[in-house]
Amino acid sequence: MSDWVLAWRFLRRELRAGELKILVLALILAVASVTAVALLADRLTRTLTEQAADFLAADLVVESHAPLPSAWLQEAKRRGLATAQRVEFTSVLVENEQLLLVGVKAVSAAYPLRGYLKTTASDLAAAQITRAPPAPGRVWVAPRVLTQLGLKLGDRLQVGKVNLLIDRVLSFEPDTRTSFYSLAPRVIMRVEDLPAAGILAPGSRASYYQLFAGPEAELKRFKRFLKAHLKPNQRLLDVHEDRPDVGQALRRAERYLGLASAIVVLIAGAAVAMASRRYSTRHLDTTAVIKALGACQGKVLRLYAYQFLLLGLCAGGVGTLIGWGAQASLLLIFKDMLPERLARPSGLAFGFGPATAWLLLLSFSLPPLLRLRRVPPARVLRRDLCPAPISAWLTYTAGALAIGALVWRFTQDLKLSAAILGVSSVALLALGGLTYLLLRLARGGFKRLGLAWRLSLDNLLRHPQLTLAQVLAFCTTLAAMTVSFLVRNDLIAAWQAQLPVDAPNYFVLNVFPEELGDFQRFLTVELHAKTSRFFPIVRGRLVEVNGLDVHRLARPDSEGEMAIHRDLSLTWAAEPPPDNRLVAGRWWQGQEPGRQVSVEWDLAQSLGIRIGDRLSFLVEGQKIDAQVVNLRTVQWDSMLPNFYMIFNPGDLDEFAATYLASFYLPPERQAVLSELIRRFPNVTLVEVDMILQHFRTILRQVSFAVDYVLVLALLAGLLVLLAAVHSALDERIQQSALLRVLGARGRLLRASLWIEFLLLGGLSGMLAVWVSEAVAWVLYVRIFDIPFRFHAWIWWAVPALGSGLTALAGYFGTRQVLTRSPAEFLRVR
């Protein structure tokens, strides 16, 4: 207890003396930034996930070929989860001597658990939102059912053996998939009417979906329970797996928030490291006195360790309060840009700030503290006695482990974390070695320069290791801010290019070849709609890869497992879709011998498909083979038709095909959609306005969060500059005093300071450009999947910004060098 009391007294004294000013500010800013970012990212990510669940009508879905065991439902009820059921199957309806194959969806009373339905009693433009399914004895149908069967609202529709009243026209369902799993028009009824219909019996071909929704923590635990009990014919679905268009946008948003958060931590860590180094240097004499009075090495280490633990506790508490207030005030100021209801933050988000403070202190302050325990007591008499420096491996390893842990915590993505740390480390080591070499070579090359220049360069070259540390600290700070800014701008630009104001808001399916010309003219001439390319569709299932059953290749819960359990939309094209990018192989040049196929990159990775592999498909009961000639990435969130498999034109000519496309229709012209359904009753119309609105919401929210993080990163960067300047402040004061005793004027000293920090900032800025472009290339190509291009403007903007910021921080941080009296220095010496 006496050690804690003594440590607290030392800490109070040094706080009053201003010895810990930079270190305290760095810690508070780091904790405030981390807390605010963690709370903001946690709330936005949870909100985005909840909104994305609207497209699944639930948070979690289990698909099966039979009803789930009652024990599973009881387990969900015990955990407080809401449940609903839907059953999907195809059936032929016969009315007015007309036959129509429809997709029937029988749902329970709680459906949908997330999202909403849209129905109308008149035209499609007057559709209304409802969050409840039809009542028992009633049925909602797609417009095409009425037109092809010659029915109207108020008529009765016979589904199996039961007659149901048609009271609404269905225009939107939350779990409609843009993967086009069914081309049949939709009929929605209640599960209570299924027994009377007599359609389903043991062995019937139907898909059973059990929907779950509830608190995130319980869902995670229930998901683990389900995975332990799932059978081969059952699978779990969430928005990432079942909706690749929404899932990809959500993953990008989550990854960028994690990246931006990690950058703030990285910069704050650099500030703590520089401040800790100066603290340990200034306490060599104090430590010598303590040891001369009888303190052992262990007691010295405990005293300083306790001070830093108390400092971390205080700074963590203050920073957490500031961070919470900052995110709360920002959410209040920008509430118009955010969803009406934001998810509550998790408890871990509040505790992450103080934990970060202690981790930063432990990692970046422990090596300097270990050096203090080696201070010899004889330093009281001989100040030239200094302890041996701590091993660089210990210092850098501790810092790297801390940054690595924090980066992984923020991103929750091992690949992203490894990319950031690996590329940054290699780039910094290479450029650090180059900088050190330049400093050594520059020793004899500035004798003809002016006196101010010679003084500046002499300051840089006298202690090359300190200069190198400052350059790397400035470089890391500038590179982190630059990467955050570049990725933010390019990611948002890529999203805006994919989702312009006139992005397609409707898909049309099941367009017959003989109607294609008339339908295209109707869209372009009469509706004045902006359409995408029309793609032919043949339904087929992937069954083998190089003669091996594809079910043996798919990993559980992977993209491949999702694709092999359903029919795929197979198409052909002479050119790749505009938003697809080849990553391996070549595109075909006209008709070539044998069938050739292009495979989507993620699916190929999931199933281990490579160039030259032979894929077998089952199409209309016939088995066909095709050779893989290229792999390509797909922008699922582009709102354009996209496919896992694209064949060479002519390879599927013997199979019957229909066409699909997407088009944009302004909201004020949506009333004409009734005419489209009347003129082309066989066409299936899918509305994706809700998906578009959600994408734009993600874009707006991520922009808001990232702009906020950039401000925090800039403040943390300025603090790094001040910490680096203060790290050599004592030596600068002594040097200035000597020069002034020898007759140097204030103008000369002031000019030398400006030149020194301009050179430091300019060199750091040039190195930061190289690091930024290297890290950005990895992030663009491997993580965010957006095209990379060199950013010419940063090659002059970043060095200029670095020079300006470093010069200002350096000059204002060392003003006392010019104001301290030389007499003070002489009396001390």
N, C-alpha and C positions, 0 to 999 in steps of 0.2 A: 504494500500500500504506500510506503514511503517513496518508492520509485515513481509511482503514479503521481503523487503530490508534487514531487520535485519536477517531474516532466511537465506537469500543468503550469508550474511557476515559470519554468524556462519558456514554455510556449507563450504565455501571456506577455512576458518581457519582450520576446522577439516580435510578437504581433504589434506591440506598442512602438517598438523601434523601427518597424517597417521592413524587417529582414525577410519576412515571408510574404510580402505584398504580391509579388508576381506569382508565387506558387499558389497562394490562396485564390487570387483572381483566376488563375488557370484552372484550378480544381472546381471552383464555383461555376465557371463558365462551362467546363466539361460536363459537370453533373446537371446543370440547368439545361444545356443543349441535349444531353442524352435523355434526360427525363422528358423534356418537351417533345423531342423527336419520337421517343419510345411511346409516349401516350398518344401522340398524334398518329403515328404510323399504326399503332395497335388498334386505335378506334377506327381509322379509315379502312385498314385492312379487314377488320371484322365487319364493318359496315358494307364494304364491297362484296365480301363473301356472302353476307346475308342477302344483299340485293341479287347477287348472281344465282343464289338458290331459287329465286323466282322462276328461273328458266327450267328448273327441274321439278317445280311444284312442291319441293321438299328440301330438307338439308341433306338427306341420305336416302337412297333407294336400294332395295334388294330386288333383283330380277330373278325369276324362277319359272319353271314349267309347271309348278303346282303350288297351291297355297302354302305359306310358311307354317312351320310347327307352332302350335299354340304357346308352347313354352317360350319361344322367342318373343312373341307379342306380350306375354306376361312380364318378361324381363324388361322390355321397353317401357311398359306401364310402371313397373317398379322404379325405374330410373326417372320417371316424370316426363317421358317423351310422348308427344302427340303422334298418332298413327292414322293412316288412311290407306285405302286399297284401291287399286285399279286393275282391271283385267282387260287385255287387248286380244282381239281375234278378228279374223275376216269372216264375212258372211254374205250370202247372196240375198238381196231383197227383191221381191216380186210385187209390183203394183201396176195396175192399169195395163197389164200384159207387157210390162217392161221389166227387164232384169238389170240389176246393178250390183257389182261387187263393192262392198263398203268395208271400212275398218271400224269395228265397233269398240268403243271404250266404255266399259262399265265401271263406275266409280262409287265409292262410299260417300256418306253424308259429309265427312270432314274434308273431302277433296275440294280445292287444292290446299295443302298446308302452307304453301308460299305462293305468291303471285296471284293472278286473277284470270277470269274468263271474260270474253267479250261476246255479247249476243245482241241481236236486234230483232224487232218485229216488223221492220220495213226494209229499207235499203242499208247497204253495208256502211255508208257514211254516218248513219245514225246509231252505230253500235254503242252499247252501254257496258260498263264494267260491273261485274258481279263476282263475288267471292264464294259462291255456293253453287253446287251442281243442280241439275234438274230434280224435281221432286219425283218420288216413286209414281209410276204410271205415266210419266211424261218423258219426252225425248227431245234432244236438240240435234239438229242436223246441219251439215254443210250446205251451202246454196246449191251445189251441184246435185245433191240428192233430190231436191224439189224439182229442178228443171228436167232431170232425166227420167224421173218416175211420174211426172205430171201431177205433183202434189202441191198443196199450199198450206199455210199455217192454219191450224185448226183441224186438219185432216188427221186420220189415224194411220200409223205406220205399223205393219206387222213385222216384228223381229222374232223369228222362230215361231212359237205358238202364242205369243202375247201381242196384243194390240196396244200401242202406246200413242199418246196424244202429242202431236208436234206443236209446241207452243213458242219456240224461239228458233232463230237461225244462228248458227255458230259461226263466228268470224275469227276468233283467236283463242288458243289454249296455251297455257304457259310452257308446257312440255312438248310443244311442237318442235321437231328437230330439223335443222337445216341440212342434216345428213340424208334427208329424204328416205327414211326407213320404210315409208309406206306411201304409195301413190294413190291409194283408194280414198274416196271422200269419207269424212269422219261422221260417225253417229255416236252421241254420248247418251248413255242411259244410267240407271242406278243398278248397283249390284243386287239390290233386293228383288229386282225383276228378273234376274237370271234364272232362278229355278223354274219360274212359270214359262220362260221362253223355251226351256228344254233343249238349248243348243249345245251346251257343254256337258260332256260325259267323260268318264275315265278314258284317257288316251286322246282326248281332243287336242288339236293344235292351238294352244292359247298361251299367252305370256302373262304371268302374274307379277305385279309390281306392288311391293309393300313400301309405303312412304313413311318416313320418320322426320320429326322436327323437334328441336328443343335446345337447351343450353349447350354451349360448345363443349364444356368439360364432360358432360354426360354423353354427348354424341361420340366423343373420342373413345371413352371407355366402352360404350356399346358397340362401336365399330370394331374394337379389339375382340369383344365377345363374339361378334358375328364372324370375323375372319377365322376364329378358332373352330367354328362349327359349319362353315360353308361347304357345300357339296360341289362336285365338278360342274353340275348344270346350274349353279347359282353364282351370281356375281354382284358385287357392290358397285354402285354408281354414285359419283358426285359430279359437281359442275366441271371439274378439270378433265374428267374422263369422258363424260357423256356429252359435253358441249365443248368441243375443241375451239370453237370460235370465241365463246365467252371465256373459257379457261385460259387461252393464250393471252388475252388482254389482261386478265386478272393476274397471271403470273408475272407479266412485265411490270405491272404496277407494284406488286409486292417486292419484286427484285430491285426496282429502282429505289423505293423507299428504304430498303435495307442497305443499298449501296450508298445513298446519300447520308444515312445515319452513320455508317461505318466511317465515312470520310470525316465527319465532325469529330468522332472519337480519335481518329488517326492524328488530326491536327492538334487536338487538345492534349493528346499524349506527348507530342513533340514539345509543346509548351511546358508541360510538367517535367519532362526530362531536362530541358535547358535550365529551368528554375532550380531543380534539385541539384544540378551540377554546381551552380553558383553557391547554393546554400552550403554544400559540403566544403567547398573551397574556403568560404568565409568563416567556417567553424573549426578550422584546423587549430588555431591558437586557443580557442575556448576548450577544445577537447584536450589539448596538451595540459592546460591548467587543471582540469578535472582529474586527469590521470596523475599529475604531480601531487595532488592532494590525497591520492590513495585509491582512486576508483580503478577497478579492474576492467579488462576489455569487455567482459560480459555486461557489467553495469553500464558502461558507456553505450554499448549497443542498445540495451534496454531503454535507457533514457531517451535516446533519439527515436527508437521504434515507437515508444509510447507517445512521444510528441506527435509523430506522424499519424498514429492511430486516432488520437484525439482530434488532430487536424482533419483527418478524413471524415470523422463523425460529424464535426461542426460544418465543414464545407459541404458534406453530403446532405445534411439537413437543410441548410440554407439554399443550396442549389436545387434540391427537390421542390421546395416551396416556390422558388422563382420559376422553375420549369413548369410546374403545374399551373401557376398563374399565367405564364406566357401562353401556353396552349389553350387555356380556357378563354383568355382575352381574344386570341386570334380566332378561335371558333366563333366567338360572339361577333367580332368585327366582320368576318367573312361568312356569316351564316347564310347569306343569299346564294353563295357559291356551293353550298354543301347540302347533303340530303336533309330532309325535314327531321329525321330521327337518326341520331348517331348512336352506335353501339357503345355500351359502357366499357371502359378500359379494364383489363385484367389486373389482378393484384400484383403480378410479376412486373408489369410496366411501371408501377410506383416504386418498387424496390430495386429496380435496375440502376437507377441513378446513384444511390449510395454505394451499391456494390461496385459500380464503375469507378467511383472515387477511390475506394480501397484497392481495387485492382491496379489502377494507374499508379497509385503511390507505391504499392508493393513492387511493381515491375520496374518502374523508372526511378524510384528513390532508393530502393534497397542497395543496388551496387554502390552509389556514393556513400551511403551510411556504413557499408562494410569497410570502406576505405578509412572512415574516421576511427574505427576501432584499432587501426594500425598506427595511429599517430604516436610518435615516441614522446615521453614526458620531457625529454631534453630539449624539445622545441621551445620550451619556455625561455631557455637561454640562447638557443641557436635557431633562428627562424628559417634558416636555410634547410633544416631537416624536414623533409616531407615524406609521407608514407608512399610506398610504391603504388602505382595506379592499379585499379582493379582490372582484371582480365577483360579484354574487349569481348571475348566470347560470352562471358557471363552477362555483361551489360546488354549486348545486342540480342542474346538468346532470350533473356527475360522480357525485353521489350517486344520482340517478335512474337513470343508466346501470348503475351497479353493482347496485342493487336489482333493476332490470329483468332483468339477466343472471342473477342468482341465482334470482329467482322463476321465470324460464323454465327454468333448469337443474333446479330441483326439480320443477316441474309437468310439463315436457315438453309443455305445452299452450299454444299461442299465444293462443287465445281466453281461457283462464282467466287467463293472465298479463296480457293487455291489460285484462281486466275488473277485476282487482285494482288495477293501477297507475292505470288511467284514472279509475275512480270515486274511488279514494282521493285522487288528485291534485286532481281537480275539487272534491271535498268539502273537502279541507284548504285549498285556495286560497280558496274561498268563505268558509269559517269563519274562516280567518286574517284575511281582509279585514274581516270583521265584528268580530273581536276587536280589531283595531287601531283601528277606528272607535269602538268602545266605550271603549277606553282614552283616546282623544283627547277624547271627550265627557265623560268622568268627571273631568276635571281640576278643574273648579270645583264639583263636586257633593258634596264630603265635608267642607266646612268646619265643619259642626255636629256632626261625629262626635267620639268620644273621641280622646285623644291616641294611644293604641295603634293605633286604626283609621287615624288620619291618617298615622302613621309607616309602617304597612303599605302603604297605598295609594300613599303618596309613593314608596316603594321600587319599586312596580310601575310607576308612571308616569314615574319619572325617566329610565329607559332603556326606552322602549316596544319597541324592536327586540329587546333581550335578553328582555324579558318575553314577547313574542310567540314567540320561539324556544323558550323553556321551555314555554309553553302548547302549542305544536304538538308538541314532543317528548313531553310527558305525554299529549297527546291521541292521538298515533300509538301510543304504548305501550298505553294503555287500550283504544283501538279494536281493535288487533291481538289483544289477549287476549280481548276481548269477542266478536269475530267468530269466533275459534277455538272459544270455548266454545259460542256459539250454534249454529254449524254442526254441531259435534260432537253436541250434544244433539238437535237436530232431525233430523239425518241418521240417528242411531241410533234415534230414536223412529219415524221413517218406516219404517225397516227392520223394527223390532219389530212395527209395525202390519201390515206386509205378511207377516211371518213369525211369527205367534203360535204358541203351543204346538200348537194344533190346525190348523196350516196344511195344506192338501191335500197328501197324500203319494202319491196315485194319480190317474191319468187313465184314463178309460174312453172308447173310441172305437168307432165302427162300431155304434152302437145304432140298430136299425131303428125307423122311426116306429111300426109296429104293436106293438113291444115296449116303447115308451118308458114307458107308464104302469106296466106290471108291473115294469120295471126300477127306476123311481123308488121304487115301494113297497117293493121288495126292499131297496134301499139304506137307506131311511129307517126302515122298520118292522122288518125282520128283522135288518139289520146295525147299525141305529142310527148310521149314518154321517152326518157333516155334509157336505153336498154344495153345490157351486156351482150356478149356473144351467146348464141344458142348452141348448147352442147347436146349431142345425142347421148342417150342413156340406155344401157343394157344391164339388167340385173344379173349378178354372178357372185359366187362365193369362192374365196381362196381356200383350197383344200390341201395343197402339197407344196413344199419347197425342195427342189432337187430330189423328188420322190419320197420325201419324209412327210409324215402326217404333220400338218401345221400345228395341231394342238400340242404336239410334243415340243415345239420350239418357243411357244409364247410363255413369257413369265407372268406370274399372277399379278393382277391389277396393273397391267401394262397396256400401252396403246395397241400392241399386237393382239392381246387377249380380247380387247373390245372389238377389234375389227373382224376376227375370225368367227365370231359367234353370230354373225348376221350377214345378209347379202350386201354386197358393195355396189355402188353406182359406178359401172365401168363405162368409160367414154373413149373417144379417139379425137386426135387433133393434129393438124400439120405443124402447128407452132405451140409452144407452151403457153399457158394462160399468162396474162400480163404481170400478175403479182407472184408468179412462181420463179424460182431461181435454181439453176442447175448447180449442184455441188459435186457431182461425180458423173463420169461418162460423157456421152455426146447425144445430141438430139438427132433423130433420123433425118435423112435427106431423101425424101420421096419413098416409094415402095421398095422394100428390101426383102430378101428371102426369109421366110419364117415369120411367125408372130413376134412382135417386139412390144415391150411394155416399159413405162416409166413409173417408178415407185416413189411415194412420199418419204422423205428422209427419216422422220421419227418412226414411222411404221417399219421401215427397213432396219433401223437400228434395233428396234424392239424384237424383231424376228430373226435378226442376223442375216438379212438379205444383202447380197453384194452384186456388183456388176458381173454379168455372165451367168448368174443363177437361173435355173429353170423353174418357173411358177406354173402350177396347175390350177385351173379354175373349173367350177361346175356351173355351166350356163345352159338354162333350159333343159336340164337333164343330160347335157353332153359335156364331156370332159375335154378341155382344150389346154394346150401348153403355150407358154410365151417366155422369151428370154429377156432378162432385165438388161437394158442398155444404158440407163441413166437413173440417177437419184436426184430429187429436187426438194427444196423447202417450199412450204405452202403458208401463205398468210391467211389463216382461218378467219381472222377478224376483219377481212376486207369487204365483206358483204357481197362478194362475187362468187359464182359457182366454182367450187374447188373439189378435187378428187384425190383419193389415195392412189388410184391406178389410171393411167392414160395410155391407150394403145395407139399404134401406128394406123393411120387411115387405111381402111380396107381389111383390117384384120378381124373385124367383127361384123362384116357385111351380111353374113348368113343368118344373123339373129335379128328379131324384131326390136325396134328401138322407138323410144319416144324422146322428146326434146324438153330441155329446161333452160331457163334464163332468169336473170333478175332485172328489175327496172325501177326507175324512180318516178313517182307520181306525187306532185305537190298536194298537201292536205286539202286545199280548196277544190281540187278536181277529183277527190276520191268518190264522189257520188256516181261517177261514170263507171265504176267497177261493176255495178249491177248490170250494165249493158254488156260488159265483157263476159260475165257469167252467162248471160242470156244467149249471146252470139256463139260462145264456145263452151257448151255445158260440160264437156268432158275434161276441161282444164281444171287443175287444182291450183288455187291461189293461196299463198302463204304470206302472212303479214309479218314483217320483222322490224316494225317501227320501235317496238319495245327494246329489242336488242340494240338498235342504233342509239336510242336514248341512254341506255345503260353504258355503252361505250363512251359516249360523250360525257357522261357523268364521271366515269373513271378518269378520262382525260382532264376534266376540270379539277377534280380533286387532287390528282397527282401533281398538276401544275401548281396548285395552291401549296401543297405540302413541300414541293421541291424549292419553290421560291423562298419559302420560310427557312428551309434548311440552308440554302445558299447564304442567307444573311448571317445565320449562326456560324457557318464555315468562315465567312469573311471576318467576323469578330474574333473567332478563335485564331485565325491566321495572323491578325494584327497582334494578338497576344503572344504568339510564337516569335514574332519579330522583336517585340519588347523584351521577351525572355532571353533571346539570343544576344541582344545588345547589352543587357544587364550582366550577362555571363562574363563579360570581359571589362566591366565598368571600372573595377578597382585598379586594374593595370593601366587603363587609359588615363585615369586621374593622376596616377603616379608619373606616367610618361609626360602628360601635359605640364605637370608642375616642373619637371626637370627642364623641359623645353622653354618654359616661360622664364625660369631662372637663368637659362643661357641666352635669353633675349628674343625668343620667338614671339611674334605679335598674335593677337587674337584672330586677325583676319587669316593668317596662314593656317592656324590650327582649325579654324572653322572650314576653310576650303579643303583641307586634308580629310576632315571628317566626311564632308559631302562626297568627295571623290571616292573615298574608301567604301562607303555604303552604296553609292551608285554602281561601283564595280561589282560589289557583292550581289546586289539585286539583279544586275544585268546578267551576270554569269549564272546565277540561280535560275533566272527566267529562261535562259537558253536551254539549260539542262532540263527544266520542268517541261518545256515543249516536247523534247524527245520522250520523256517519261509519259507524258499525257497521251501522245499519239500511240505509243506502244500499248498502254493500258486500254485506251479507247478501241484500238483494233481488236484486241482479245474480247472485250466486252461486246462489241458490235457483232463480231462474227460468231462467237461461241455462246454468248449468253442471251443477248436481246434479239439476235437474228434480224438485224437491219443492215443495209448496205453501208460499208465503210468508205470514207473519202478523206483525203488530207484536208486539214483546215488551214488554209494559207494565212488567214488573218491572225492566227494566234502566234505565228512566227515573229511578228513584230509587236503585237499587243501585249503578250505575256512578259517578254523581257522589259518592255517599257513600263508596264504596270509593276513588275518586280522592282525595277530600279527606283521608281517613284515611291512606292510604299516603303521599301527598305530604307531609302534615304530619309524620308520623313520620320519613320520610327527611330532610325539611328540618330538623327540629329536631335530630336526632342528627348530621346532617352539618354543622351550624353551631354546635355546642356551644362550640367554641373561640372563637366570637365573644363569648361571655359570660365566658370565662375568661382571654383575653389581656389583659395589663395595658395601660392607656392609655399608660404610660411607654414601652413598646416602640414604639408608633406615633409618639410625639413625638420619640424619639431618631432613628428612621428619617427622619422629615421634617426 
